[in-house]
Amino acid sequence: MTENIDVVVIGGGYAGVMAANRLTQRDDVTVTLINPRSVFVPRLRLHQLVGGSHDAVVDYRQILAEGVRLTVDTVTRIDTAERGVALASGGTVGYDYLIYAAGSGSTGLRVPGAAEFAHPVATLEAAQRLRSVVDAAHTTAALTVVGAGPTGIETAAELAERGRRVTLVCGGVLGPYLHPRARRTVAKRLARLGVTVLDGPDTKVTAVTRHAVHLGDGRELPSEVTVWTAGFGVPDLAARSGLSTDAMGRLLTDETLTSTADKRIVAAGDSAAPSDLPFRMSAYAAGCLGAHAADTVLSRIAGKRPEPVSLSFPAMCVSLGRRAGVFQFAHKDDTAMRLYVGGRAGAKLKELSCQFSVKHLVNEARKPGSHTWPKGDKRRGILRAERGETPLTTEPAA
């Protein structure tokens, strides 16, 4: 009789759900997904939650394969010696293999006053609190969004479209990933929505008070509600558990996504740092890495050598309210092309991306092992160049 194999997945985001569903290909594998919430949070929708156009929750019963056990709890420690995870409720769950998909959130808001007076958007609870704060503020109140990555741009546009008076403080370049042509389109759309955009090196926030934001050039901006979208952070669970991490706290892995400290642990999503060269934070990457992490575990169970991860980024999209967006095409090395789609077509493509990010999970639940993604070999060249093995040739500039 075949012995049952227990696989625990920590984290119920895009990476964790994809991995859990994919693992159900084998009947002798028992999959337990541990997540602190009883609902799935499509993080691509959190700015819509703040603006009031979406609730940003999906019932796990819609996206989890029937064979996956959902445990609503928080993992407080991973015991690699005993192969078990300790739960906040006091219990312990044992594992033969562990997939670490703990996700990410905002940073510790280390700018003076930010932790006390600014409102992050990176989690469901934070976005819900911000929604209440915005709703309680007067319609003419000054709102400041700090950070000009996709989340900052989308949140600013969403609020401005609802008639709010918004200032977007970039702290640098507006939409740094975007090609200059697409960046100009974003700037024009924000201007039409009435968003005041402050960019350049002197716009870094130096302090936040109850009613103001202070910039590096000495300016003081009135701000009744300050929204914080700058920075990136991951849970410290891996570090607390004695596993090898990068400077940000992401679990260090090899190119198969296997922990460098323990071959029974595989990582996926924002909390993974393969070869200390993490992939860009995105729902798309999280889903693909979750699938690859599951494949690595399944290979080890079958006694096969896991394959190195291979992933290319075809695009990145940004919504600009409900009626416009930018769909930025990308080279395989995840640099922006000149080509992009803007306006209403861009908004439709963005909405399709949001829908497909969940639909891919549903499809994998119904047919485990079916999810595929575009591969790319540019990463291997970068790694070889870093190790001094071969010279790196770069793609022509867009």
C-alpha positions in Angstrom: 0.0 0.0 0.0 1.4 3.4 -1.0 2.1 5.7 2.0 0.3 9.0 2.0 2.5 12.1 1.6 1.5 15.3 3.4 2.2 18.7 1.8 1.5 21.9 3.7 1.1 25.2 1.8 1.6 28.3 3.8 -0.3 31.2 2.3 -3.6 31.3 0.4 -2.7 34.0 -2.2 -2.2 33.5 -6.0 0.9 31.4 -5.5 -0.4 29.3 -2.6 -3.7 28.4 -4.2 -2.1 27.6 -7.6 0.4 25.3 -5.8 -2.2 23.6 -3.7 -4.5 22.9 -6.6 -1.7 21.6 -8.8 -0.5 19.2 -6.1 -3.8 17.3 -6.3 -2.6 15.6 -9.4 -1.5 12.7 -7.2 -4.1 10.7 -5.2 -1.4 9.8 -2.6 -0.8 13.5 -1.7 -2.7 15.2 1.1 -2.7 19.0 0.7 -3.3 21.4 3.6 -3.5 25.1 2.8 -3.0 27.3 5.8 -4.1 30.9 5.5 -5.1 33.5 8.2 -8.3 34.5 6.3 -11.3 32.4 5.3 -11.6 34.2 2.0 -9.3 34.6 -1.0 -8.1 38.2 -1.6 -7.5 39.1 -5.3 -4.9 41.8 -4.4 -5.2 43.3 -7.9 -8.6 44.6 -6.7 -7.6 46.3 -3.5 -7.4 49.8 -5.0 -11.0 49.2 -6.2 -12.0 48.3 -2.7 -10.7 51.6 -1.5 -12.6 53.4 -4.3 -15.8 51.4 -3.7 -16.0 49.5 -7.0 -15.2 46.0 -5.7 -15.2 44.1 -2.4 -11.9 42.3 -3.3 -12.9 38.9 -1.9 -13.6 35.5 -3.4 -14.9 32.4 -1.6 -12.3 29.7 -1.5 -14.9 27.2 -2.4 -14.9 28.7 -5.9 -11.1 28.4 -6.5 -9.8 25.5 -4.4 -9.7 21.9 -5.6 -12.0 19.6 -3.7 -9.0 17.6 -2.3 -7.4 20.7 -0.6 -7.9 21.1 3.1 -8.2 24.7 4.2 -7.0 25.6 7.7 -7.8 29.1 8.7 -4.9 30.0 11.1 -1.6 31.7 11.2 1.8 29.9 11.1 4.0 31.2 13.9 7.1 29.0 13.3 8.4 26.3 10.9 10.2 23.4 12.7 12.4 21.9 10.1 13.8 19.2 12.4 10.4 17.8 13.3 8.9 18.8 9.9 6.0 20.6 11.4 4.5 24.1 11.5 3.2 25.7 14.8 -0.1 27.5 14.6 -1.3 30.6 16.4 -4.2 28.6 17.7 -1.8 26.3 19.5 -1.9 23.3 17.2 0.8 21.8 15.0 0.6 20.5 11.4 3.1 18.0 10.2 4.5 17.8 6.7 6.6 15.8 4.3 7.0 18.8 2.0 6.3 22.4 2.6 5.5 25.2 0.1 6.3 28.6 1.5 4.0 31.1 -0.2 3.6 33.6 2.6 3.2 36.6 0.3 4.0 40.2 0.9 2.7 43.5 2.2 3.8 47.0 2.8 7.0 48.0 4.6 7.2 49.0 8.2 6.5 52.6 7.2 9.8 53.7 8.7 9.4 57.4 7.6 8.8 59.4 10.7 5.0 59.6 11.4 4.0 57.2 8.6 3.2 54.3 10.8 1.0 56.5 12.9 -0.7 58.7 10.3 -0.5 57.0 6.9 -2.8 54.3 5.6 -1.4 51.3 3.7 -3.3 49.4 1.0 -1.4 46.1 0.8 -3.8 43.8 2.7 -7.6 43.3 2.8 -7.9 44.7 6.3 -5.8 47.7 5.5 -7.8 48.5 2.4 -11.0 48.1 4.3 -9.8 50.5 7.0 -8.7 53.0 4.4 -12.1 52.8 2.7 -13.8 53.7 5.9 -11.4 56.6 6.5 -11.9 58.0 3.0 -15.7 57.6 3.3 -15.7 59.6 6.5 -13.6 62.4 5.1 -15.2 65.5 3.7 -15.6 65.4 -0.1 -13.2 68.3 -0.5 -10.6 66.9 1.8 -7.0 66.8 0.5 -5.9 63.2 -0.1 -2.3 62.3 -0.7 -1.1 59.0 -2.2 2.6 58.3 -1.6 4.3 56.0 -4.1 4.0 56.0 -7.9 4.2 52.3 -8.7 1.1 50.5 -10.1 -0.7 50.5 -6.7 -0.1 54.2 -6.1 -1.2 55.2 -9.6 -4.3 52.9 -9.5 -5.3 54.1 -6.1 -4.9 57.8 -7.0 -6.9 57.4 -10.2 -9.6 55.4 -8.5 -10.1 58.0 -5.8 -9.9 60.9 -8.3 -12.5 59.3 -10.5 -14.9 59.4 -7.5 -14.4 63.2 -7.3 -11.8 63.2 -4.6 -9.0 65.8 -4.5 -5.8 63.8 -4.9 -2.1 64.5 -5.0 0.2 61.7 -6.1 3.7 62.0 -4.6 6.1 59.9 -6.6 9.3 60.2 -4.7 11.0 59.7 -8.1 9.7 58.8 -11.5 6.0 58.2 -12.2 5.5 54.6 -13.1 9.2 53.7 -13.2 8.6 50.4 -15.0 6.7 52.0 -17.9 8.1 53.0 -21.2 8.3 56.8 -21.5 5.5 56.8 -24.2 3.2 54.9 -21.8 4.3 57.1 -18.9 3.2 60.2 -20.8 -0.2 58.6 -21.4 -0.6 57.8 -17.7 0.4 61.4 -16.8 -2.2 62.8 -19.2 -5.0 60.6 -17.9 -4.2 61.5 -14.3 -4.2 65.2 -15.2 -7.7 64.7 -16.8 -8.9 63.1 -13.6 -7.6 66.1 -11.6 -4.7 64.3 -9.9 -1.8 66.6 -9.0 1.4 64.6 -9.7 4.6 65.5 -7.9 7.6 63.7 -9.3 11.4 64.0 -9.2 14.1 63.2 -6.6 13.1 66.0 -4.4 9.6 64.6 -3.8 10.6 61.9 -1.4 8.5 62.0 1.7 10.6 62.8 4.8 7.8 62.9 7.4 4.0 62.5 7.8 1.9 64.3 10.4 -1.8 64.1 11.1 -2.7 66.8 8.5 0.4 67.1 6.3 3.1 65.3 4.2 6.6 66.8 4.2 8.9 66.4 1.2 12.6 66.4 0.7 12.7 69.8 -0.9 11.1 71.4 2.2 7.5 71.6 0.9 4.6 70.8 3.3 1.5 69.4 1.6 -1.8 69.6 3.4 -3.2 66.0 3.7 -6.3 65.0 5.6 -5.8 61.4 4.4 -2.4 60.0 3.5 -2.3 56.7 1.6 1.0 54.8 1.7 1.8 52.5 -1.3 5.6 52.9 -1.3 7.9 50.1 -0.4 7.7 46.3 -0.1 7.9 43.9 2.8 7.5 40.2 3.5 6.6 38.3 6.7 9.6 37.4 8.9 8.4 33.8 9.3 11.3 32.2 7.4 13.9 34.2 9.3 12.3 33.5 12.6 12.3 29.8 11.7 16.1 29.8 11.1 15.8 29.5 7.3 18.2 31.3 4.9 16.7 34.6 3.7 17.7 37.6 1.6 18.0 41.1 3.1 14.3 41.7 2.7 13.4 38.4 4.5 12.4 36.4 1.4 13.3 32.7 1.5 16.5 32.0 -0.4 16.1 29.2 -2.9 17.9 27.6 -5.9 16.5 27.8 -9.4 14.1 25.0 -8.8 12.6 27.2 -5.9 13.9 24.7 -3.3 15.2 26.3 -0.1 18.9 26.5 0.1 18.6 25.4 3.8 16.2 22.5 3.5 15.2 20.4 0.4 11.8 19.6 1.9 10.8 23.3 1.6 10.0 25.0 -1.7 9.0 28.7 -2.0 6.8 30.6 -4.4 5.5 34.1 -5.0 6.6 37.4 -3.5 8.3 35.7 -0.5 10.7 33.7 -2.7 14.2 34.8 -3.7 15.5 32.2 -6.2 19.3 32.6 -6.6 18.9 35.9 -4.6 17.4 37.3 -7.8 13.6 37.6 -7.1 11.1 37.9 -9.8 9.0 41.1 -10.1 6.1 41.2 -7.7 2.9 40.4 -9.6 -0.1 38.1 -9.5 1.0 36.7 -12.8 4.4 35.7 -11.5 2.9 34.4 -8.3 0.6 32.0 -10.1 3.4 30.7 -12.4 5.8 30.3 -9.5 3.2 28.5 -7.5 2.7 26.1 -10.3 6.5 25.6 -10.6 6.8 25.1 -6.9 4.2 22.3 -7.0 6.0 20.7 -10.0 9.2 20.7 -8.0 7.6 18.9 -5.1 5.9 16.4 -7.4 9.2 15.7 -9.1 10.9 15.0 -5.8 8.0 12.7 -4.7 8.4 10.8 -8.0 12.2 10.6 -7.6 12.9 12.9 -10.5 15.2 15.8 -10.8 13.2 19.1 -10.6 13.5 21.6 -13.5 14.9 25.1 -13.0 12.2 27.8 -13.2 11.7 29.6 -16.5 9.4 32.5 -16.8 9.0 35.5 -19.1 6.9 38.6 -18.6 4.8 39.4 -21.6 3.2 42.6 -20.2 2.3 44.7 -17.2 -1.0 46.6 -16.9 -2.2 49.6 -14.8 -5.8 50.7 -14.4 -6.5 54.5 -14.5 -10.0 54.4 -12.9 -12.8 52.3 -14.4 -12.7 53.9 -17.9 -9.0 53.9 -18.9 -5.8 51.9 -18.4 -2.4 51.1 -19.9 -1.4 47.6 -21.0 2.4 47.8 -21.3 4.0 45.1 -23.5 7.3 43.8 -22.3 10.5 42.1 -23.6 11.2 38.6 -22.3 13.6 40.1 -19.8 10.8 42.1 -18.2 11.7 45.5 -19.6 9.1 47.7 -21.2 8.6 47.9 -25.0 7.5 51.0 -26.9 4.3 49.1 -27.6 1.4 49.6 -25.3 -2.4 49.9 -25.4 -4.1 52.8 -23.6 -7.5 54.3 -23.1 -10.7 52.2 -22.9 -8.9 49.3 -24.6 -6.2 49.4 -21.9 -8.9 49.3 -19.2 -10.6 46.3 -20.8 -7.3 44.4 -21.0 -6.5 45.3 -17.4 -10.0 44.0 -16.3 -9.4 40.8 -18.3 -6.1 40.3 -16.6 -7.8 40.6 -13.2 -10.4 38.1 -14.2 -7.9 35.7 -15.6 -5.7 35.8 -12.5 -8.6 34.1 -10.7 -9.8 32.0 -13.6 -6.4 30.4 -13.9 -6.8 29.2 -10.3 -10.3 27.8 -11.0 -9.1 26.0 -14.1 -6.2 24.4 -12.2 -8.6 23.3 -9.5 -10.8 21.6 -12.1 -7.9 20.2 -14.1 -4.7 20.0 -12.0 -1.5 20.4 -14.0 -3.1 22.3 -16.8 -1.7 25.8 -16.1 1.0 26.8 -18.6 3.0 30.0 -19.0 5.5 31.6 -21.4 9.1 30.5 -20.7 12.3 32.6 -21.1 16.0 31.9 -20.9 17.2 35.5 -20.2 17.4 34.8 -16.5 20.0 32.1 -17.0 22.2 34.5 -18.9 21.9 37.0 -16.1 22.9 34.4 -13.5 25.8 33.2 -15.6 27.0 36.8 -16.0 26.8 37.5 -12.3 28.8 34.4 -11.6 31.4 35.4 -14.2 30.8 32.4 -16.3 29.9 34.1 -19.6 29.5 37.6 -20.8 26.0 38.9 -20.8 24.6 40.3 -24.1 21.7 42.7 -23.6 18.6 43.2 -25.7 18.5 46.3 -27.9 16.8 49.2 -26.1 13.2 49.8 -26.8 
